[in-house]
Amino acid sequence: MSSKTATPFDNIESAHEYVRLLVEALEEADQSIKEDAAIARQAHSLERRAQALHLVEYKLNQLREHFQASRRILNDLRTLRRLLLGERGETASDQSG
């Protein structure tokens, strides 16, 4: 008897949810970085820190865009799976008959 440990990637729905949570975490981190960057820009002695935080903002935005694209792809895969398994086909065949 072997039991598998559940992972966030056991199915498309759980992977989609996991990626959604990652996007939320990235948005929270981005907000925090923007606040820190604003403080650093006001203090002229922290110019180098402000530049580094600006780069962090840019990279977080890139990562968020990649995860948002991943969510769209997972959603497409979920829709295709439903189509292939006939989960949505029942309503279409009921209407045509």
C-alpha positions in Angstrom: 0.0 0.0 0.0 1.7 3.2 -1.1 0.1 6.6 -0.7 1.0 9.5 -2.8 1.5 12.9 -1.2 -0.9 15.5 -2.7 0.9 18.2 -4.6 -0.4 21.5 -6.1 0.0 19.9 -9.5 -2.1 16.8 -9.1 -4.6 18.2 -11.6 -5.2 21.3 -13.8 -7.6 22.9 -11.3 -5.1 22.7 -8.4 -2.3 23.9 -10.6 -4.5 26.8 -11.7 -5.3 27.7 -8.1 -1.6 27.5 -7.1 -0.6 29.9 -9.9 -3.4 32.2 -8.9 -2.1 32.3 -5.4 1.4 33.0 -6.7 0.1 36.0 -8.7 -1.5 37.3 -5.6 1.7 37.0 -3.6 3.6 38.8 -6.4 1.1 41.6 -6.3 1.5 42.0 -2.6 5.3 42.0 -2.9 5.1 44.5 -5.7 3.1 46.9 -3.6 5.6 46.6 -0.8 8.5 47.2 -3.1 6.8 50.3 -4.6 6.4 51.7 -1.1 10.1 51.0 -0.3 11.1 52.6 -3.6 9.1 55.7 -2.9 10.8 56.1 0.5 14.2 55.6 -1.1 13.6 58.1 -3.9 12.7 60.8 -1.3 16.0 60.2 0.6 18.6 61.3 -1.9 21.3 59.4 -0.1 19.4 56.1 -1.0 19.6 56.7 -4.8 21.4 53.4 -5.4 18.8 51.5 -3.3 16.0 53.2 -5.3 17.6 52.1 -8.5 17.8 48.5 -7.2 14.2 48.6 -6.1 13.2 49.8 -9.5 14.9 46.8 -11.0 13.1 44.5 -8.5 9.8 46.1 -9.6 10.6 45.4 -13.2 11.5 41.8 -12.5 8.4 41.2 -10.4 6.3 42.6 -13.2 7.9 40.2 -15.7 7.3 37.3 -13.4 3.7 38.3 -12.8 3.1 38.5 -16.5 4.5 35.0 -17.0 2.3 33.6 -14.3 -0.8 35.4 -15.7 0.0 33.8 -19.1 0.4 30.4 -17.3 -3.1 30.9 -15.8 -4.6 31.6 -19.2 -2.8 28.4 -20.6 -4.1 26.3 -17.7 -7.6 27.7 -18.2 -7.4 26.8 -21.9 -6.2 23.3 -21.0 -9.0 22.9 -18.6 -11.5 23.9 -21.2 -10.0 21.6 -23.8 -10.1 18.7 -21.3 -13.7 19.3 -20.7 -14.4 19.4 -24.4 -12.5 16.2 -25.0 -14.1 14.4 -22.1 -17.6 15.6 -23.2 -18.2 17.5 -19.9 -19.6 20.4 -21.9 -20.9 18.4 -24.8 -24.1 17.2 -23.0 -25.6 20.7 -23.0 -24.8 21.2 -26.7 -26.3 17.9 -27.7 -29.4 18.6 -25.6 -30.0 21.9 -27.5 -29.5 20.4 -31.0 -31.8 17.4 -30.4 
